[in-house]
Each structure stands twice: as structure tokens, then as C-alpha cells.
Amino acid sequence: MNLFEVFLVEGRDASELLSADVLETTGAQIFTPEEAAFVGLEGIPADPEGRPRAFVACKPSDQQFIASRLESHAAVGGFKLHEL
């Protein structure tokens, strides 16, 4: 599984990141930091800059597709990929 750590633009919401169609097609899931910790996706340290974050979990086969969606989204200030 791959986990994108997504840094949100101030005032934007994680629910905007991927359309319902993309979520359904890929099976990707969006988590707040609290939700990620609750389901056991721990070990990623807090952002030292304090930026708002969300996490997107996806299959390795969908990594490039999800990355392309995040790269072009106005709510995304940047992201990091973590391979789990």
C-alpha cells in the first residue's frame, strides 16, 4: 500500500481531494491524521511547519494516477509518498 501525505492549502478540506468516481474506481481512501492513527497508519511524524494535512491510501498500481490528481488540485500545497 502507498500512503500520500498531502499538505493542504490553508482553508481547504481533505474531502475535496479526489472525486467520488476516482475513490470508487481506485479504492483509494482519504484520512484525516486522527483517522489515520485510529486505523493504525501511524509512524509519520507531525509536519514541522504545522501545515494542515490529510492522507490518501492507495494500491501501488494506482500511485501515478492518484499523484497526477493531487499535483493538479488547487487544495494541495504539496505531498510526500510513503510506501508501506
RAQUITA-V34867 format. One record per pair of residues at least 24 apart in sequence whose ideal C-beta (glycine too) atoms are under 7 Angstrom apart, sorted by the first residue. I is the first residue (numbers start at 1). J is the second residue. Records with the same first field share a line. If there is no record, write none. Layout:
I = J ; J
This chain:
1 = 57 ; 59 ; 84
2 = 58 ; 60 ; 63 ; 81 ; 83 ; 84
3 = 41 ; 55 ; 57 ; 82 ; 84
4 = 55 ; 56 ; 66 ; 70 ; 79 ; 81
5 = 44 ; 53 ; 55 ; 79 ; 80 ; 82
6 = 53 ; 54 ; 55 ; 56 ; 70 ; 76 ; 79
7 = 47 ; 51 ; 53 ; 77 ; 78 ; 79
8 = 52 ; 53 ; 54 ; 75 ; 76 ; 77
9 = 74 ; 75 ; 76 ; 77
10 = 52
12 = 75
14 = 54
16 = 75
17 = 54 ; 56 ; 70 ; 73 ; 75
18 = 56 ; 69
22 = 69
26 = 58 ; 62 ; 65 ; 66
27 = 59
28 = 56 ; 57 ; 58 ; 62 ; 66
29 = 57
30 = 54 ; 56
31 = 55 ; 57
44 = 82
51 = 77
